């Protein structure tokens, strides 16, 4: 089935029960661009599109106008109206962002996920697929990585096991020696000033694009190692900062693609960690800026504050980088956000208000595309709010939480609007709680000091909290404390259970609320586990053996309950993916399983005296 056939199927399957399928006319129009459509009429509707995909978008726009909704890929989240909401329509839609979607590195496409994306006019997905024709059917642009991962291009296309023995000069000079360490995540990037190494690298890469594993990609991620190390030879240093070096790699790759690959391929180069700074040297005069996107990755950011909030250290510094790229006026940017970053592991963090501010701000400053990492493909629960708000913002449309709640929860709408207000505040500091954000930067911006409660608890850091931003019992505006987070999550749980009682007999609303309750309980269990362990660490330091014993027992019960939770982190990564162990259960989602098991002996009893003494050191 192609996009046009899908569009006709949507009309028949959704409108035939209303005897309305003959009231919609589809027309391809050369005067419209590839993703552009018009929708007009009053009772009888005409949809004109610049492509079959644009017609499909137009059909979904019509279904929304008539009262249909697709809140998530889950079967219970397709809302059909009792009666069609017939009204006059005159809509002309053209995307402000060329690429809109998700950063996906595994084959995780499902028919329901592809349909949800097209319904919401999203078009960016990963090129590693079980069913490539399914992604194309729904109009997806496919972005690929090197075969073994996003940050593995140098290892995949200049493998040291193949070249190092005869050509050590291809590889990084570090501490006076050529090194071929490309096994770790933070491995050594190759010597990018070596012309012969560059030629071999680009030859191998273009062969994969034309005939090999990358033959389906429209966009290609071209990234150095994650937190990797750069060659220290004089020639490499003379090229410029790390960003300039990476863009010079992109220059040679784009030249090779133009000669050896029979289709257009857009390169995506990350502005991330050490390459957040703009290039400090001029690029070659014939550098083709139309063939290279800069993906701005604000991984060190905070979600309690907007990206342009100067009062937030992490966001203020990242915003300065964003503005520097925007002010260059040469590169098109694709924003890579972290609304469900790996270590959040699909907790119910509600970020819709921040998206409503940040996404238009990014658009004002050069965004040409937008995605976020690690989207779940099923069992969304409250995450449907984030994803529907995300899609609306990318398409330049408002997201109305009240309309969302009225259509999704029916009689429980008012309760659920209040519920999301509570949950949004409770999870504002999710990055501090479960992931990390920047605290200070090194002079070269190659490394930054980071803060995250989970990390500091695991390492038993002396300072567990971030003064002025995330503390045990003191709030700072939207940056709420750990105790406030726990309290608000409890309030949200009570509100949600009350909402569930109010829809007794409403099968769809009940199914949606039950999934919301599952995800909220998972989130509450995670936060309470961290809260209890925080109090346990503090009790250890105070030498309070009675409190340590009591809290250790409580923590043990919470940890074992999380170990039994194996559903809420499903549908985020595929078996065999990097860091797949995180998604094994609720305890691994905290990266705590090994430490938790070491804290307690096999008989289930903690060595409380030893832990108390260790905590006092």
N, C-alpha and C positions, 0 to 999 in steps of 0.2 A: 504494500500500500504506500502511495506517495502522499505528499501534503494535501493535494487537492482531493484525493480520495478520502483522506481523513476528514477534511472539511465537510464533504458531503455526508460522510457517515455521522458526524456530529449533528448535522441538521436533522437527518432522518431519525437517529436514535433518541434525540432529546425533544424534538418537536412533533413527531408523528402522533404521539398520544394526545396532543392538542389539535391534531389535524391542521398543522400549521407549516408542514415541511415544504409546501409549494409556494409559500409566501416569501421565499428568500432566493434572490438571484445573485449568482457569482459571475464576476467578469475580470479577466486579466487585462491590465492596461499598461502599455509600454511607457506612458508618460509618468508613471509612478516608479519610485525607486524600489529596490529589492524588498525592503521590509515595510514599505509604506502602504497604507490602505485608507479608503474612505468608506463610510457606512451612512446611508441616508434612507429616509422613508418614514412612513407612519402607518403601520399595519402591514404593508408590503415593503420589504427592505432590499436595497441593492448594495452589495459589497463589491468594491473594485480594489484590486491589489496589484502591486508591481511584480509579484511572483506567487507561486502556489502557497508558499509559507505565509506571505502577507494576507492572502485570502483566508488561511486558517486562523491567523490572528484576528481578522475581521469577524469570523464566525464566533470565536470565543468572546469578542467584544459584544456582539449581539446577544449571545446567551446571557452574559452578565446583565445587560440592559433589560432583558426579559425576566430576570429574577433568579437565574441559576448562579451557583457559586461552586467552586472547587477549592476547598480550604486546604487540603493536603492530599497526598497520594493515597491515603487510607480509604478503604471502600465506604466507610461510614461518613466521609467528609464531602461527598457530592450532594449538594443541596438543590432540590428541584422545587419550583414554586407550585402552589396549589392551582394558581391561575397565572397565565402569562401577563406580565406588566407591560402591556402595549403602550407605546408612547412615541412621539415624533423624535427622530434622531438625525443629527447632522454632524458627523464626527470625521475628522481628518487627522490621522495619526501617523507620525513619522518619528523614529527614535532619536533621542538626543545622544544616546550612547550606542555605539556600533555593536559592542559586545556586552552581554548582560547574562550573568549566570553564576556558575560555581566552578571552583578549582577542584578538579577530581583527577586522581592519579591511578585509580583502579577501575576495573570493569564492573561498574555498579549500576548501569542503566536498567531501568525496569519500564514496562509500558506505562504504568501509572505515574512514575516520576517524569518521564518524557512528556506525557500528556499534561501534567500539572504545570510544567515549565512553559510549554507552548500556550497553554490557557492564560498564563500570566505574561506572555510575550518575552520570555527569556530564551536565549539562544546559544549559550556557551557551556560546553561540557567537555569531558576528557576524551581523548582519542583512543584510549585502551578500552575496547568494547567487546562484549559477547555478541551483540547484534548491531553492526554498523548501520544496517539499513533502517533499524528502528530509530536511531538518533537522527538520521537524515530525513526520515518520514516526518519528524516533528520540527525540522528546520534548524537542527543544531550545527553550530560551528565547532569544529573539533580541535582541541588544543592538546598537543602531545609532549611527552618528556622523553629523555633518552631511555633505553630499554630497562635499566635498573633503577630509575628514579629521577626526580626533578634535578637534584644536585649531583648527578652522576655522569654528566656528559663527558667530562674530561677522562674519567676512568673507562667509559664505554667506548669512546672513539679514539683514545690514545692509550690503550691498555699497557701498563708497564710490563706485564708478563710477556708481552709480545715485542716491545721495543727497547726496554731499559738496558738489556744486556749489551746491545750493540750501539745504542744511542742514549747514554745517560744524560747527555746535554739537552735532551728534550724536556727534562723534568726540573722541578724547582731546586734552586740553590738555597739551602738553609744551613746556617751556621758553618758555611764554607764547604758544604758537601751537597752533591746532587742526591736527591731523595725521591724514591718512587712509592712513597706511602700514599696509596689511594684507596685504602680499605676502610678507614674510619669515616664517620660523618664529617669530622673537622679535618679532613685530609689535606694534602698539599696540591695546590693547583699547578698545572704544568708551566713551563717557562714560555710565557706568551710572546716574548720578544724573539724567540727562535723561529726564523722563517720556515725552516724545513719541518719543524714540529707542527707549526700552524698548517702547513700544506697537507701533511699526513692527517691531521685532525679533521680538516675541512673535507678532504677526499672521502674519508670514512663516513663522516656525517651526511654528506650529500648522497652517497650511495644508499644509506638507510632511508633517506627521504624519497629517493627515486624508485628504488627496487626493494627496500627492506621493511623493517618494522615500523617505519614512520611514513609509509606511503599514503596514509589517509589523513595526515594532519593538515589543518589550515593554518594553525599557529603553533610555533615550537618554542618551548621554554629553553632558554640558553642561560644556564646559571652555573656559577662556580660552586665549590663545595660549601655546605652549610657551616658557617663559622670556620671556614678553611684557612689555610696559610698560603701566602703568596711568595713567589720567587724573589730572592733578595739580590739577584745579579744586577750589575750596574746598568745593563741594557734595559731590563724590566723597570728598574727604578726611574730611568730616564723617560719612560713612556708617560708617567704621570701617576696620579692616585689610583686606587684600586678600581674606581668607576671608569676612569679613562682606559685602563688596561682591559676591562671587560668589554667596553664598547669597541675597542680595537679588535677584539676577537669577533664581535658581531659584524664588524666591517668586513673582515675576510670571509666570514661565513656567508654574508649576504651576497658578496661578489661571486662566491662559488655557486650559490643557489641559482643566481641569474644565468650562469653558464651551463649548469649540469642538471638542473631540476626542471621538469617540463610543466610545472604549475606554480602559481604564486604561493609563497609561504612567508608569513609574517613572523619575525623573531620577537620573543618577549624576554627582555633583559631585566633582572630584578634590581630595584633600588631597595636594598635590604641590608641591615647591619652595616658592614664596612663599605657597601656601595650606596649608602643613602645620600652621600654628598654628590653634588653635580660634578661632571668632569672638570679637571683643573688645567687641561690643555686643549687646544683646538683639535677637532677631529679632521680626518682627511676631507679635502674639498668635495670629493665625489661621494661622501657618505650619504646613503639614501635613507633619509629620516622617515619616509613613508613605509619602509619595510621593517622598521624596528619600533616596537612599543616598549616603553619603560613601565614596569610594574612596580608601583609604589606600595611597599609592604610595611605598614605601621605596627609591626608585631609588638613593640615595646609600649604600646599605647594603653591608656586607661579608658574604661567605659562609664565611669561615674561622671566624667566631664566630656564636653564636646571636643572635637579634634582641634578647634581653634581657640580653646579656652586657655588664655595666657597664665591663669593662676595654677594650672596643672603642669608640673615640670615635664613629665613624660610627653604630654600632648603638645605643649608649647614648642619643644625641641623638634618633634616630628613635623609640626606645622611649618616651622621654618625651613625644613628640608623640602616639604611639598611646595612652598612658595618659591624656593630657589629653582626647582625644576620647572614650575609654571612660568617663572619670569624668563627662563631661557628662550621660551617662545619657539622652540624647534621640535621638541619631542611630543608625541601623543602619549598620554598616560593611561594605564589601566590600573585601577585601584584594587589591591588584594587585601581585603579585610579579614577579620578573625572572629566572626560572630559565633562560630562553634569550633574554635581552635581545639586541637587534639586533647589537651588536658582539661578543657571544660567538659568533654565527654557527654555532651547533650544534656547537661543540667538545664532546668527551666529558667534560664536567664533571659529576661524580657528587655529587649534593646530597641524597640520600635521608635521611641521618641528620639533617641540618639541618631538613629538612621535617618529620621525625617529631617534632622538638622544637617548631619554630616554629608549625606549623599549629594544634596544640592550644592553644598559648599565645595565638595570635590569637583562637581561639574563646572562650577564657576572658575576653577583653577586648573583646567586642562584635562579633566577626565574624558577619555574616549571609550573606555570600557570599565567594567566593574565586576568583581566576583568575591566570594569568600570561600574559605577552606572547610572541608570536612562536613558538608551538609549530610544530614541523615536522609534516607530515601523512604522511610516508613515510620509509623508509630510516633508521629510528631507531638501529639498532645499540645501543650502551650506553645511549642516551637512554631506552630502554624501562624501565630501572631507575628513572630519575627520574619518568617519567610514571605508571608503575604505583604507585610509592610515593606520589606526589602524589595520585592518585585514592583510594588507600586511606586516607590521612590525612584527606582531605576528607570521606570517608564514615565517619570515626570507627573505622576498622579498622586493625589492625597490618599492617605490611609485613614479610614474612619473607624476607630475602635468600637464605637457604639453600633454602627451598622454591622460590623463584623460579629459582635456579640448577639445582636438581635437575630441575625440570620443563622448563626451557628448554634446558639443556645436557647432560642425561642423564649419560653417563660422565665428562664434564668438570666436573661440579658442584663438586667440592672445589677444583680449580684455579681455577675462576671466582669462587668466594667469596673466595679469596686475591687474585685479580686485582682485584676491586672494592674490596677493602680498600686495595690499593696505589693504585689510580686515584683513589679518594676523597681520599686524603691528597695526592696529586700535584696535584689540581685545586682544593684548598680555597681558594687565593688567586686564583681565576679572575677575580674582579672587579678586583683590583689589576692583574692581568696583562693583561687584554683589554678591560675596560670602565673603570669608575672608581668610587671611593667618596669620601665627604666627608672632609676633613681639618680644616677650620675653617668656621664659619658667620659671616656678617655679622650685625650687630646686628638687622637687620630680618628675617633669614633669607630675604631675597629672592635672595641669591646666596651660594654657598659655594665655598671653594677645594676643588678636587678633586684626587685622585691617580689616575693610571693609567699604567702603564709604557709602553703603546703610544703614548699621547698625548705623554708626555714624550720618548720617543725621536724621534717625528716632529718635535717642536719643538726638539730638541736642548737640553732644559732642563739647567740646571747641576746640579740634584739629580735623578738618575734614579730613586732608590729612596725608600721611605717608612720612615725609621728606626723600628725597633721593631715593624714590621708586615710589610714586604716588602723584603727586602734581597737583595743578590747572593748571599751565601754564608752567611748566618746565619739559623737558624730560630727562631721564637718560638712554641713550642707548636704549635697547628694551623696557624699562619700560616707556612707553609714558604717558604724562599728560592727564588730563580730556579734556582740550581744544583741544589737538592734536587728541584725540580719536574722538571727535565730528567732527572735520575738516576732518579727514580721512574717517569717515563713509559717510560724504557728498560726498567726491570724489568717494568713492566706488559706491554710489548710481548713480551718474552721469555716471560712467563707465558701470554699469550694464544696465541702460536704453539705452545707446548707443549700447551695445551688442544685446539687444532685437530687436532694429530696424534693425540690420544687418542680422537677420535670418527670415525676413518676408517671409512667404510661407513655412518655414520648421516647420512642425507641432510639431515634437518631441522636437527639440531644443527650440522652443518657449514655449512649456509647461514646460520644465525644467527651463528656465529663468524666467518665470512668478512665479513659486514657489520660486525660489531664491529671486525674488524681494519682494514677500510677507514676507519671513523670514527676509530679510535685513531691510525692513521698520519697522517690529516689533522690531528689534534690535535697529534701529535708534530712534524709539519712546521711548523705554526704556531709552536709554542713554540721550536723550534730556530732558526727564522728570527729571532725576537725575541732569543733568547740570543746568537746570532752578531752581530746588529746592536748589542746592548749592548756586547759585547767590542770591536766595531769602534769605537764611539763612545769608549770608554775609551782605546783605543789611539791614536785621533786626538788626544785631549787630552794624552796622554803623549808625543806626537811620535814614536811608534814606527812609522816608515814600513814596515819589513819586516812587522810584524804587521798593519798596515793593508792592505797589499797581499794578504797571505795571507787575511785575514778577508773582504776585499771579494770575492775570488774565490769563497770559500765561500758568502758571502751571495748573490752573483749566482746561483749554481747553485740554492740553496734557493728564491730568489724565482721563478726561471723554472719550477721544479717546481710551486710553488704556483699560478702562473698557469695551468698546465695542469689543475689540479684544478677541475672545474666541476660536480661531482655532489653533494658532501657538503653544500653550502649550498642545494641545491634544496629545494623544497616548504616554504619558510618564508615567502616573499612572492610575490605575483602580479605579473606584468608591469604596469608603470604605477604601482605602489605607491610611496609616498615612500621614498627611500633604497634603491631597488631596485638601484642600482649596487653596493652592498655585496655582493650575492649573485651577482655575475658570475663570480668565481673566487676561489681561495684568497688571492691577493694583494690583491684589492679587499676581501676579508673583513677584512684587516688595516688597511684605509684607507691603504695604503702604495703603491699602484700609481704614482701620479703622482710621488711623491718617489723611489721606487725607479728609475723611468725617468730622472728628472732626475739622479740620482746617477751613473748610467752613461751615457756618450755612446752615440750610435747604433751606433758600431763595437764596442760591448760593453766598452770599457775605461774604468775609472773615472779621474777626474782625482785621483789619490791624493794628490799633493803639496798641491793646493788644499784637499782635504777634511781633510787632516791639519792644515794651518794653521788652517782654519776651526774645527776641533775644539778647538784650543788656546785660542781666544778666550773 
